């Protein structure tokens, strides 16, 4: 990383700290709207064909085909290298997850997009391990997954795996997969997750790419696209801008967009609230309703029929 980039990130951290002092409760305005999730909330996610909730950064919990699917679980207070059980380096989380890791419903599948510390959190994976949970991950990352899961399966781009009525297909993003910079042989994936009646695209980290365009013809039941919208300054070659995320979403055929990879950790130079502001600006008033799940813990559910619009429901039961 260049010195100018390091100085820019330090300046961003200073700006964010000033914003925290001004925000209600000492937290970013977005985080102050977080909804704590409960067992009752997860119960409401059981009925629709597809339900999803953003838990912060790139962590999204979905329910489809009767199965719980958790992508890139990160529940640690920091993301980065760890020395021993106590010392950890890296950015600190700006707001707590809307659910504690031990309060999650029984997870059937965990998807790991790539090995970066803010996506593959060893401590979270250690807590989540269960002989009833399968892990699907990118090529050459199996060795980073703790032992104790039902199975760990690596998928290459365009490979598919069907387990108990849910199909996982790895899609090529525009990113990179190294954990320590020198191990660039590791893979990196987006995932298309499908039940017999509905699909969800979990794009994970990606710069602007035309890879997802073909999904509009291949996946007619694509209800939700989950796209990253932050950490683009100065890394647009690795992370899409909000405008680029909207473009990829608009072309891929998904009906709704759930933004992620923003407002949780300071990883780049842009102001903490800029990604969401720019996303709503590019969507415009007429399309803004297609953006869902922007508050941590805000549950989005698919419409009961193809002709109806999906609905967001906060943990308090408020339709949004």
N, C-alpha and C positions, 0 to 999 in steps of 0.2 A: 504494500500500500504506500502511495506517495505521501510525502510529508504534508503537502497541501490538503490531501484527502483526510489525513489524521487530524489536522488542525480544524478542518471543516466539521468533522464529527464532534470534536471537543466543543466547538462553538454551539452545535446543535444541542448537546447535552446541557450546556449552560442555559440556553433559551428554554429548554424543556423544564429545567429546575425552576426557573422564574415563573413559568406557566403553572407549575404545580403549586407554587405558593399562592397564586391568584385564584386557582380553581377551588370549587367547593370541596371541603374535606381534605384539601391538599392533594387532590388527584386530578388527572385530566378530565375535561368536561365529558368526554365520551365515557370514561370509566365510571364517572359518578352516576351514569345512567345504567350501570350493569344490573342485571337481574339475577339474584341468587336462585339456583335451581333446586328442586326437591323431587322426591319420589313421585309425587302427584304430577309434576311437570313431565317427567319421563313417561308416565302412564298415558298422558295425552299424545305422546309421540308414537304410541303403539298402533293407533287406528288408521291414520292416513297411509296412502301408498308410499309416500316419501315424507320424511321429516328431517330437519337439519337445524343445528344450533352452533353458532360460533362461540368458542370458549376462550378466544384470545390468540393473537398472532396467527399461526397456520393450523391451529388445532380446531377441528370441526368434528362434531359427533352427528352421525346420520343413522336413520332407521329406515330400512327398506327390505322388502321380502321377508319380513319377520325377524331380521337380524340387525344387531347393533354393530356399526362400522365406525371406527375412530381413526382419524388420519392425523399423523405427525403429533402424537401426544407430548406436549411440553407443559408440565405443571411446576417446574422448578422456579425459584425466585430469580435465578440468573441463568443465562445460557453461555456456555463457554467451557474451556478446559477446567478440569477439577484435579486438585492435588489432595489425595486422602479423602476422608469423609466430611471434612469441614470446609477447606479452602477451595473456592471456585472463582474463576475470573470470568469477565464478560459483562455485557449489559444487564442491568437489573430490571425486573418486570415492573411496569408502571401501575398495574392494577391486578388484583387477585383474580384468579379464575372464578367464574360464577358457580363452580361446583368443585368441591375437594375431590382429589383423585380416588379416595376410598368410598365416595358417595356415588360414583358412576354406576349405571346399570351394568349387568354382566356383559362384558364385551365379547362379541363373537369373532370379530376381525379387526386387526390393527394394520393400517397401511402406512408404510414409511416411504416418502418420496425420494429422499436422498440423505446423505450422511452429515450435512452441515449441523452444527451444534444446536441451532435454533429449530431444527426439525427432528433430529434423532437425539433425544434426551435420555441418556442411559439410566439416570436415576428414576425417571418416570416409567421407563420400560421394565425396570427391575420390580417396581411396585405392582405393575399391571400383570405380570406374568402369571399365566394360568394354563393348566392342561386342557382347558376348554376353549382357549383362544388361539386362533391362527394368525400368523404375521405374514404379510405380503410386502415385499421390499424390492429395491432395485438391485441390479446385478452387482455382485462382489461387495455386498454389504451384510451378508448373513453373519459374518464373524463379529459384527458389532452388536448383534441382538443377544441379550442374555438368554441362557438356557432356562428351560422350564415352561416353554410354550408347547401347545399341541403340535404345531409344525411351523417351520419358517420356509417360505417359498420365494425364490427370486424370479422376477419377471423381466424379460427384455421387451423392448418396444414392439408393439403389435402382437405380443403373446397374450393369451387369455387363459383364465382358470375359472372353472365353475365349481363352487362348493355349496351344497345345500340350497340350490335354487337362486344363488347370487353369483353373477359373473363379474370378474375383475379383468379389465383389459388395460395393459400398460400403453400409454401414449407418449410420444416423444415431445418433451418441452425444449425450450432453448435456455439451457442453464449449464451447470457443471456439478460434479458430485464429490469432490475431495473433502475429506474431514480435516486433514492436516496440510493442505496445499500441495504437498509432494505426492499424495496418493490419488492422483487424478484418474486412475484406472476405474474408480468406482462409478457406478451407474447413477442415473437420476430419471425419475418418472413423473408423469401425470397419470391419473387413473380415471377410466370410465367404469362406473359401477352400475350394474343393471340387475333388476328383478325382471320377471316375465312381463311386467306391465309398465315400468317406468325406469328412467336412468338419471344419473347424476354425474357430471364432470368435475373432478377434483384436480384442478390444473396445477396446484402446488406452485413452486417458484418457476417462473419463466419470463424471459424477455419477449418482446413482440415476435410472433411467429404465425405462419399461415397453416401450421400443422392441424389445428382444430377445425379448419374450414370444412373439411370433408364430412364431419360429423353431422352437419345439417341434412345431408342426404342419407347417411348411414344409420342415424339414430333418430327416428321420428318422435320418440317419446322422451326427449331430453328436457326434463323439467327444470333442472337447476345447474348452473355453472358457478363453481367456486373459484374465484380468481384473486391473486395477489395484486394489491394496488400501491404498495409502499416500498421503501428502500431503493428508490430509483435514482437518487442524487448522491453520488455521481455514477451509479452503476446501471444505466439503462441497457447495457449490453447483457445484463443478468436478470434484471427485474423490470417488468413493464411499468410504464407510467399509468396513471388512472385512465387517460385517454386511450392508450393502447390496450389496456384491459377491457375497456368498454367496446373497442373495435373487435377484439377477439371474441368477446361474448356475443356481440350482435351478429357475427357471421356464423358462429358455430351452431346456431339454432336453438340454444337454450331459452326457456321462457323467462327465467328469473336469474338474477346475479346476486350471489352472496360474496361481498368483499372480505378479504382477510389479508394477513401480512401487513398490518398497520397498527399504530397507536399503542402497541404493547411493549416493545423494546425499541430503544433508540439505536438504529443500525446504520443511519445515513444522515444526510444533511438537511433534508426538507423538514419544515415545521411539522410538529406532531399531528396537527389537525388538517394539514394540506391535502393529503390523499383523498379523504372523504369529500372535502369541499370541491376538489377538482372533478371527482367522479360524478357528483350531483350536477355540476356545471355542464359537463359534456353530455350527460343524459338529458338534461332539460326538463322542464315541468311536465311535459307530456309522457316522458318515459321514466320518470323518477320512481314510479310505483313498482317498476320491475326490479329495483334494488331492494333486497330484503336482508334481514338478520344483521343489521349494522351495529346493534347494541349487544355487548356480551351477554349471553344468556337469553336472548330473544329467539324464541322457537319459531321456525318457519315450517309450515306444512303445505303439501301439495293440495291442489283443488280436488274435490271429490269426483269431478268429471272433467274431461278434456276441455270443455268449453268454459270452465270457470277459472278465475285467477286464483293463484295460491295466496295464502294468508299468513302473515306473521302474527304470532301470539307471544306476548311477553310472559315471563314467569308468573306474573300476577293475573294472567288470564285476559289481558287487554289485547284486543285485536288491533293490529297496526298495519 
